[in-house]
Amino acid sequence: MKVAYLTSQFPFGFAEAFLEAEAAVLAELCGDLLVVPARPKSRESRFPGLHARCLRLSAYAPGTMFLALREFVRSPVRALSLLIRITGARYRRSAKLKNLILFPKALAVAGVLRAQRVEHIHAHWLSTPSTIAYLAAELTGIPWSCTAHRFDIFEDNLLPEKMKSARFVRVISARSRALVVMRRDGAPSERCTVLHMGVALGAAAPQPGPGQGLRLLCAASLRPVKGHRYLVDALAHLRDRGIPVHCDLVGEGPLRTELARQIRALALPDRVCLRGSVPHDVLLAELASGAYDLAVLASTEAGTEFEGIPVALMEAMAAGVPCVATATGSIPELIAPDSGSVLVPQRDATALAAAIASFRDPAFRDLAARQARGRIASAFDVHDTAGRLYHMMAVT
């Protein structure tokens, strides 16, 4: 079955590295996967190992405009009615402007998908990628579906209209499903299905020997919602208790300068390393090599700012690296009992430090590592999740 897989920028950008595993499995199952980003950031694919065809169309490039004009001439009445539909509907102005900007690209994509006899369109995000999929499907009659994550649910971008048009809406967590259903405005809720994102279950990382300090990884963008300040405070608590730990903070963001200042003020430069951005494949290789004993995420929650199910935690657990994380967002759907990982309250550096310290015993970490991998194998293995997604596309 020929499938078009619409993204925000993947594979022409690093922001959606978590889609790589799912796209790779779908490419195997489909035999012909066409990846189409809404806003490609680079000229070349950032994931050369992905065995799928990729269509890079800039919104107003001459080639895109030519394809859009050809599609408009082919179905002028239908194209105009869709333009009126997305401009006349009552929804957030910022989302409406984004949709209007991408309308020519949606026409161009529709023409390409029809010419290539695509049989199903699947878009990630309820934002502009699903707008392109929605318009292309309405123009061509190709069935479509989408995946809702977290922030995109709150964008107010034609969510009811998209739910009524799509064959199904896949959500990555039970909490996300509740949010989508609450905003569906009469659209059928039975079309909204929970299906987690998955990760590859590779070889287990080797366990370290006794007498070695804990090596921690926090892979998260340096933004307030990720709670780095509480993690740094927890590391100071551990230092004061004489517990040897070293933590790598992997990621970039607006809080880098502030965090560097906090690390210096607490005299932690020898225990905390701001590594910046690390290529996804490099980080996965480090997890698999046994470079880390524990993954930590101190996320916070306020209003519409909260975690989904962080792929960084899933990837760590898949490598046999247990996690300590806060009970925020949809994280408790991943870190369940017997998952080898621990939940703590948000904004509580003392509880975070105590949870980290509980993993000092190598025998305990070995048991936790096996439980963490078992949790991923049972509910988050990408071969299972992507296989179920493919089956949903094939039968609808």
C-alpha positions as CSV (number, residue, x, y, z in Angstrom):
1,M,0.0,0.0,0.0
2,K,1.4,3.4,-1.0
3,V,1.3,5.8,2.0
4,A,2.1,9.5,2.3
5,Y,3.5,10.4,5.7
6,L,3.1,14.1,6.4
7,T,5.3,15.7,9.1
8,S,6.3,19.2,10.3
9,Q,9.9,19.1,9.1
10,F,11.1,15.4,9.3
11,P,13.4,14.3,7.7
12,F,14.6,17.7,6.6
13,G,15.3,18.8,10.2
14,F,16.1,17.4,13.6
15,A,13.0,18.5,15.6
16,E,11.1,15.3,15.0
17,A,13.8,12.7,15.4
18,F,11.4,10.6,17.4
19,L,9.5,9.9,14.1
20,E,12.5,8.0,12.6
21,A,11.7,4.6,14.2
22,E,8.1,4.7,13.2
23,A,8.8,5.9,9.7
24,A,11.4,3.1,9.2
25,V,8.9,0.4,10.2
26,L,6.1,1.8,8.1
27,A,8.5,2.0,5.1
28,E,9.1,-1.7,5.5
29,L,5.4,-2.6,5.8
30,C,4.2,-0.3,3.1
31,G,6.9,-1.0,0.6
32,D,6.4,2.5,-0.6
33,L,6.4,5.4,1.9
34,L,6.5,9.0,0.8
35,V,7.5,11.4,3.5
36,V,6.3,15.0,3.0
37,P,7.2,17.7,5.5
38,A,5.1,20.9,5.8
39,R,8.1,23.1,6.6
40,P,11.4,21.5,5.6
41,K,14.3,23.2,7.4
42,S,17.3,21.9,5.5
43,R,18.0,21.0,1.9
44,E,19.2,17.5,2.6
45,S,17.6,14.7,4.7
46,R,19.0,14.6,8.2
47,F,18.3,10.9,8.4
48,P,20.1,9.3,5.5
49,G,19.4,5.8,6.9
50,L,15.7,6.2,6.3
51,H,14.6,4.0,3.4
52,A,11.7,6.0,2.2
53,R,11.1,8.5,-0.6
54,C,11.0,12.1,0.5
55,L,9.3,15.0,-1.1
56,R,10.7,18.4,-0.3
57,L,8.4,21.2,-1.5
58,S,9.1,24.8,-0.3
59,A,5.8,26.6,0.1
60,Y,6.3,29.3,-2.6
61,A,9.0,27.8,-4.7
62,P,8.3,28.1,-8.5
63,G,7.9,24.3,-8.8
64,T,5.4,24.2,-5.9
65,M,3.4,27.1,-7.4
66,F,3.3,25.4,-10.8
67,L,2.0,22.2,-9.2
68,A,-0.6,24.2,-7.2
69,L,-1.8,26.0,-10.3
70,R,-2.2,22.8,-12.2
71,E,-4.2,21.3,-9.4
72,F,-6.4,24.4,-9.2
73,V,-7.1,24.3,-12.9
74,R,-8.0,20.6,-12.6
75,S,-10.6,21.2,-9.8
76,P,-11.3,25.0,-9.6
77,V,-14.7,24.7,-7.9
78,R,-13.5,22.2,-5.3
79,A,-10.3,24.2,-4.6
80,L,-12.3,27.4,-4.1
81,S,-14.8,25.8,-1.9
82,L,-12.0,24.4,0.3
83,L,-10.4,27.9,0.5
84,I,-13.7,29.4,1.5
85,R,-14.1,26.6,4.1
86,I,-10.8,27.2,5.8
87,T,-11.1,31.0,5.7
88,G,-14.8,31.1,6.8
89,A,-14.6,28.8,9.7
90,R,-14.3,30.3,13.2
91,Y,-11.0,29.4,14.7
92,R,-7.8,31.0,15.9
93,R,-6.5,33.7,13.6
94,S,-2.8,32.6,13.9
95,A,-3.8,29.1,12.8
96,K,-5.9,30.4,10.0
97,L,-3.0,32.5,8.7
98,K,-0.7,29.5,8.7
99,N,-3.3,27.5,6.8
100,L,-3.7,30.2,4.2
101,I,0.1,30.4,3.7
102,L,0.2,26.7,3.1
103,F,-2.9,26.4,0.9
104,P,-0.9,26.5,-2.4
105,K,1.4,23.7,-1.0
106,A,-1.7,21.7,-0.1
107,L,-2.8,21.9,-3.7
108,A,0.6,20.9,-5.0
109,V,0.8,17.9,-2.6
110,A,-2.7,16.8,-3.6
111,G,-1.6,16.7,-7.3
112,V,1.5,14.8,-6.5
113,L,-0.3,12.2,-4.3
114,R,-2.9,11.7,-7.0
115,A,-0.3,11.2,-9.7
116,Q,1.6,8.8,-7.6
117,R,-1.5,6.8,-6.7
118,V,-1.1,7.1,-3.0
119,E,-3.7,5.0,-1.2
120,H,-3.6,6.6,2.3
121,I,-2.4,9.9,3.8
122,H,-1.2,10.0,7.5
123,A,-0.2,13.3,9.1
124,H,1.6,13.9,12.4
125,W,0.2,16.8,14.4
126,L,-3.3,18.4,14.4
127,S,-1.6,21.6,13.2
128,T,-0.5,22.5,9.7
129,P,0.7,19.0,8.6
130,S,-2.9,17.7,9.1
131,T,-4.3,20.8,7.3
132,I,-2.3,19.8,4.3
133,A,-3.4,16.2,4.6
134,Y,-7.1,17.3,5.1
135,L,-7.1,19.5,2.1
136,A,-5.2,17.0,-0.1
137,A,-7.7,14.3,0.9
138,E,-10.7,16.5,0.2
139,L,-9.3,17.3,-3.2
140,T,-8.3,13.8,-4.2
141,G,-10.7,11.5,-2.3
142,I,-7.7,9.6,-0.8
143,P,-8.5,8.5,2.8
144,W,-6.5,10.1,5.5
145,S,-5.7,10.0,9.2
146,C,-3.6,11.9,11.7
147,T,-1.7,11.6,14.9
148,A,-2.4,14.1,17.7
149,H,0.4,14.7,20.2
150,R,0.0,17.4,22.8
151,F,0.5,21.1,22.1
152,D,-1.2,20.7,18.7
153,I,-4.5,19.8,20.4
154,F,-4.6,23.3,21.9
155,E,-3.8,25.1,18.7
156,D,-7.4,25.3,17.7
157,N,-6.7,24.5,14.0
158,L,-9.9,23.1,12.5
159,L,-9.9,20.2,15.0
160,P,-13.7,19.3,14.6
161,E,-13.5,19.6,10.8
162,K,-10.5,17.4,10.7
163,M,-12.0,14.7,13.0
164,K,-15.1,14.6,10.8
165,S,-13.1,14.2,7.6
166,A,-10.4,11.8,8.8
167,R,-10.9,8.0,8.9
168,F,-9.3,8.0,12.4
169,V,-7.3,10.3,14.8
170,R,-4.6,8.4,16.6
171,V,-3.5,10.0,19.9
172,I,-0.3,9.1,21.7
173,S,-1.8,8.9,25.3
174,A,-5.1,8.5,27.1
175,R,-4.8,12.1,28.5
176,S,-4.4,13.4,24.9
177,R,-7.5,11.5,23.8
178,A,-9.5,13.1,26.6
179,L,-8.4,16.5,25.5
180,V,-9.2,15.8,21.8
181,V,-12.7,14.4,22.7
182,M,-13.4,17.4,24.8
183,R,-12.7,19.7,21.8
184,R,-14.4,17.6,19.1
185,D,-17.5,19.8,18.9
186,G,-19.8,17.0,17.7
187,A,-17.3,15.0,15.7
188,P,-17.5,11.2,16.4
189,S,-15.4,10.3,19.4
190,E,-15.1,6.7,18.3
191,R,-12.7,7.8,15.6
192,C,-10.2,8.8,18.3
193,T,-7.9,6.0,19.3
194,V,-5.0,5.7,21.7
195,L,-1.9,4.3,20.1
196,H,1.4,5.1,21.7
197,M,4.5,6.2,19.8
198,G,7.1,3.4,19.9
199,V,10.8,3.0,19.9
200,A,13.2,0.4,18.7
201,L,14.1,-2.3,21.2
202,G,17.8,-2.8,20.6
203,A,20.4,-4.7,22.6
204,A,20.5,-4.1,26.3
205,A,23.3,-1.8,27.6
206,P,26.0,-3.5,29.6
207,Q,25.7,-2.9,33.3
208,P,28.5,-1.1,35.2
209,G,30.5,-2.7,37.9
210,P,30.4,-1.8,41.6
211,G,32.1,1.3,43.0
212,Q,31.3,3.6,40.2
213,G,29.4,6.9,40.7
214,L,26.0,7.3,39.1
215,R,26.1,8.6,35.5
216,L,22.9,10.5,34.7
217,L,21.4,11.7,31.4
218,C,18.8,14.4,31.0
219,A,17.9,14.7,27.3
220,A,15.5,17.6,27.0
221,S,15.3,21.1,25.5
222,L,16.4,23.8,27.9
223,R,12.9,25.2,28.5
224,P,11.1,26.0,31.8
225,V,8.6,23.1,31.4
226,K,11.5,20.6,31.5
227,G,12.3,21.6,35.1
228,H,16.1,21.6,34.8
229,R,16.5,24.0,37.8
230,Y,15.0,21.4,40.1
231,L,17.3,18.7,38.8
232,V,20.4,20.9,39.3
233,D,19.2,21.6,42.9
234,A,18.8,17.8,43.4
235,L,22.3,17.2,42.2
236,A,23.5,19.7,44.8
237,H,21.6,17.8,47.5
238,L,23.3,14.6,46.3
239,R,26.8,16.3,46.4
240,D,26.1,17.5,49.9
241,R,25.2,13.9,51.0
242,G,28.5,12.6,49.6
243,I,26.8,10.6,46.8
244,P,29.0,10.7,43.6
245,V,26.9,11.5,40.5
246,H,27.6,13.1,37.1
247,C,24.9,14.4,34.9
248,D,24.9,15.3,31.2
249,L,22.3,17.8,30.1
250,V,21.7,17.2,26.4
251,G,19.7,19.8,24.5
252,E,19.6,23.5,23.7
253,G,17.1,26.2,24.6
254,P,16.6,29.7,26.0
255,L,17.6,28.7,29.6
256,R,21.1,27.7,28.8
257,T,22.7,30.8,30.2
258,E,20.5,30.7,33.3
259,L,21.3,27.1,34.0
260,A,25.1,27.7,33.5
261,R,24.8,30.4,36.1
262,Q,23.0,28.1,38.5
263,I,25.5,25.3,38.0
264,R,28.4,27.8,38.8
265,A,26.6,29.2,41.8
266,L,26.1,25.8,43.3
267,A,29.7,24.8,42.6
268,L,28.7,21.9,40.3
269,P,30.8,22.3,37.2
270,D,32.6,19.1,37.9
271,R,29.2,17.2,38.2
272,V,27.0,18.8,35.5
273,C,27.9,19.1,31.8
274,L,25.8,21.2,29.5
275,R,26.5,19.2,26.3
276,G,24.2,21.1,24.0
277,S,22.6,19.3,21.0
278,V,23.8,15.8,20.3
279,P,22.8,13.9,17.1
280,H,20.0,11.4,17.8
281,D,22.0,8.4,16.5
282,V,25.0,9.4,18.7
283,L,22.8,9.6,21.8
284,L,21.2,6.2,21.0
285,A,24.6,4.7,20.6
286,E,25.7,6.1,23.9
287,L,22.7,4.6,25.7
288,A,23.3,1.2,24.1
289,S,27.0,1.3,25.1
290,G,26.2,1.6,28.8
291,A,27.4,5.2,29.1
292,Y,24.6,6.1,31.5
293,D,23.1,4.4,34.6
294,L,19.9,6.5,34.8
295,A,17.8,8.9,32.7
296,V,16.2,11.8,34.6
297,L,13.5,14.2,33.6
298,A,12.2,16.8,36.1
299,S,9.3,18.2,34.0
300,T,6.8,20.5,35.4
301,E,3.1,21.1,34.5
302,A,1.1,24.4,34.4
303,G,-2.0,25.0,32.3
304,T,-1.5,23.7,28.7
305,E,2.2,23.2,29.3
306,F,2.9,19.6,30.1
307,E,4.6,16.5,28.8
308,G,3.2,13.9,26.5
309,I,5.0,10.5,26.8
310,P,8.6,11.6,26.3
311,V,10.4,9.5,23.7
312,A,13.7,10.3,25.4
313,L,12.5,8.3,28.4
314,M,11.2,5.4,26.2
315,E,14.6,5.2,24.3
316,A,16.5,5.1,27.6
317,M,14.2,2.3,29.0
318,A,14.5,0.4,25.7
319,A,18.3,0.3,26.2
320,G,17.9,-0.9,29.8
321,V,18.5,2.5,31.4
322,P,15.9,3.0,34.1
323,C,14.3,6.4,34.7
324,V,13.4,8.9,37.4
325,A,10.8,11.4,36.2
326,T,8.1,13.6,37.6
327,A,4.4,12.5,37.7
328,T,3.4,15.1,35.1
329,G,1.5,15.0,31.8
330,S,1.2,11.5,30.4
331,I,4.5,10.2,31.9
332,P,2.6,8.0,34.4
333,E,1.2,6.1,31.4
334,L,4.8,5.0,30.7
335,I,6.3,4.7,34.2
336,A,3.9,2.2,35.6
337,P,4.4,-0.2,38.5
338,D,7.2,-2.8,37.8
339,S,8.6,-0.6,35.0
340,G,12.0,-0.3,36.8
341,S,11.5,3.4,37.0
342,V,10.3,5.9,39.6
343,L,7.9,8.8,39.6
344,V,8.4,11.8,42.0
345,P,6.3,15.0,42.6
346,Q,7.1,17.9,40.4
347,R,9.2,20.9,41.7
348,D,10.5,18.8,44.6
349,A,14.3,18.7,44.4
350,T,14.6,16.7,47.7
351,A,12.3,13.9,46.4
352,L,14.2,13.9,43.1
353,A,17.5,13.5,44.9
354,A,16.2,10.7,47.0
355,A,14.8,8.8,44.0
356,I,18.2,9.1,42.2
357,A,20.1,7.9,45.3
358,S,17.9,4.8,45.5
359,F,19.6,3.5,42.3
360,R,23.1,3.4,43.8
361,D,23.0,-0.4,44.3
362,P,24.2,-2.2,41.1
363,A,22.0,-5.2,41.8
364,F,18.9,-3.0,42.1
365,R,19.9,-1.2,38.9
366,D,20.3,-4.5,37.1
367,L,16.7,-5.6,38.1
368,A,15.4,-2.1,37.2
369,A,17.1,-2.3,33.8
370,R,15.4,-5.6,32.9
371,Q,12.0,-4.3,34.1
372,A,12.4,-1.1,32.1
373,R,13.1,-3.0,28.9
374,G,10.2,-5.3,29.6
375,R,7.9,-2.3,29.9
376,I,9.0,-1.0,26.5
377,A,8.7,-4.5,24.9
378,S,5.2,-4.9,26.2
379,A,3.6,-1.6,25.2
380,F,6.0,0.7,23.3
381,D,7.9,-1.5,20.8
382,V,7.8,0.4,17.5
383,H,7.4,-2.8,15.5
384,D,4.1,-3.3,17.4
385,T,2.9,0.3,17.5
386,A,3.8,1.0,13.8
387,G,2.3,-2.3,12.8
388,R,-1.0,-1.5,14.4
389,L,-1.0,2.0,12.8
390,Y,-0.4,0.4,9.4
391,H,-3.2,-2.1,10.0
392,M,-5.6,0.9,10.9
393,M,-4.6,2.6,7.7
394,A,-5.1,-0.5,5.6
395,V,-8.6,-1.4,6.9
396,T,-10.2,2.1,7.0
